[in-house]
Amino acid sequence: MPPGSGGGRKLKPRDPLTTKTGKRRLGPLNLVQLEDMLVKEARAKNKSKIQNRIRMLKKRLTTKQKVNIIT
């Protein structure tokens, strides 16, 4: 059936912070939000993803500070 013909799944408004499977996107979150998620998260796999994202953001922040000091 073509989309919009009435058959199939019901469409719900898409949240840009979640994937289509309902998992949380980590990209647009800042350090405070990520650290809060890390405290609440119980699953080790998700914790490691959050920790990796925090590490990336901290590295990015320190390189920006070094560039600002040099210029």
C-alpha positions in Angstrom: 0.0 0.0 0.0 1.3 3.5 -0.7 2.1 5.7 2.3 -0.9 7.6 3.7 -3.5 5.2 2.3 -4.6 4.1 5.8 -2.9 0.8 6.1 0.1 0.0 8.2 1.6 1.7 11.2 0.2 4.8 12.8 2.6 7.8 12.4 3.5 9.7 15.5 5.3 13.0 15.7 9.1 12.5 15.5 11.3 13.7 18.3 14.6 14.8 17.0 16.4 13.6 20.2 15.3 10.0 19.8 16.0 7.4 17.1 13.2 5.5 15.4 13.7 2.7 17.8 13.2 5.0 20.8 16.9 5.3 21.9 18.2 8.7 23.0 20.5 10.6 20.7 23.7 11.8 22.4 24.9 14.2 19.8 23.0 17.4 20.7 23.3 17.1 24.4 25.8 19.2 26.5 28.1 18.0 29.3 25.6 18.6 32.1 22.9 16.7 30.4 25.2 13.8 29.6 26.5 13.6 33.1 22.9 13.5 34.4 22.1 10.7 32.0 25.2 8.8 33.1 24.0 8.8 36.7 20.5 7.6 35.8 21.6 4.9 33.3 21.9 1.3 34.6 23.0 -0.6 31.4 26.7 -0.9 31.0 26.6 -0.6 27.2 24.8 2.6 27.3 27.0 4.0 30.1 30.1 3.4 28.0 28.5 5.2 25.0 27.7 8.2 27.3 31.2 8.2 28.8 32.7 8.1 25.3 30.6 11.1 24.3 31.6 13.0 27.4 35.2 12.3 26.7 34.8 13.6 23.2 33.1 16.8 24.3 35.8 17.5 27.0 38.5 17.0 24.4 36.8 19.3 22.0 36.4 22.0 24.8 40.1 21.8 25.8 41.3 22.2 22.2 39.0 25.2 21.7 40.5 26.8 24.8 44.0 26.1 23.6 43.2 27.8 20.2 41.7 30.8 22.0 44.8 31.2 24.2 47.2 31.1 21.2 45.2 33.6 19.1 
